[in-house]
Amino acid sequence: MKKRFTEEQIIGFLREAEAGMPVAQLCRKYAFSEASYYLWRNKFGGMNVSEAKRLKELETENARLKKLLAETMLENEIAKEALRKKW
């Protein structure tokens, strides 16, 4: 899924709001909803760009590890089922 804004852009938007720009005006200027702003603020508030990039890397790695775990658990279950049928 392609996102409209990068983490760098989002952090820039949050910085503008912190500098005093009203949220409604910021949303109109860059064409996103206030709901998106508040979601981003909860996720990225107080972060700098390098921290946001690190967060994204960790989320990607976590997803990869979860997939590996699920595949391994499935393989183990298949092996147990095969052993049960053998005897």
N, C-alpha and C positions, 0 to 999 in steps of 0.2 A: 504494500500500500504506500503510495507516494504522499508525503505530507506537504502541505503548502508552505510551511515555514520551517526553517532550520532551528536547531537549538540556539545558535548564535543570534538569529533574528528575534526569537522569543525572549531571550535574555535582554536584548536591546529594548524590546517593548516594555519589559518589566522595569528596566532602568529609567525609561522615560516617565513611567507612572510614578516611580519613586522620586523623580526630580520635580514632580508637581503637576504633570499633565493629567487632567481629569480622565478617568477610565473610559467614559462614554466617548469623549473626543478622540482618544487613542484608538478605540475600536473603529470609529468611523474612518479615521485617517488611514488605517491599514486594512480595513475591511475584514474584521473578525468579530465574533460575538463576545459579549461580556462574560458569558459562561466559559468560553475558551480562555479568556484572560484569567479568570479565577482558578480554572483547572491548572493552567500554566504556573500561576503564582504559587499554588500548593505544591507543584512538582519541582519547579526551578527557583522559587523564591530564595534569595540570598546566595545563589550559586554564581560562580563565574563560568566563562565558556569552557575552560579546561575541565572543571568539575562536571559540567553537563555532558561533555564528551566521554568522560570516564564512566558516568552513570549509564550512558547508552551502551558502552562497551560491556559493562557488567551485566546489564539486562540481556544483551545478546548472548553472552557466555552462559548466563543462567538458563536461558531458553534452550541452548544447545545441550547443556548438561541434563536438563529435565527430559529432553528427547532421548538422550543416550540411556538414562535410567529406565525410562518406560520401555525402550526396545530390549534392554537387558532383562527386565522383569518378565516381559513377554516370552523371550527365549527360554528363560528358566522355567516358566510355567509350561511351555511346550515340551521341554525335556522331561519334566516331572510327569506330565500326562503320558508321554511315550513310555516311560519306565513303568508306570502303573499298568499299562495295557500289556506289557511284555510278560509280566508275572502272572 
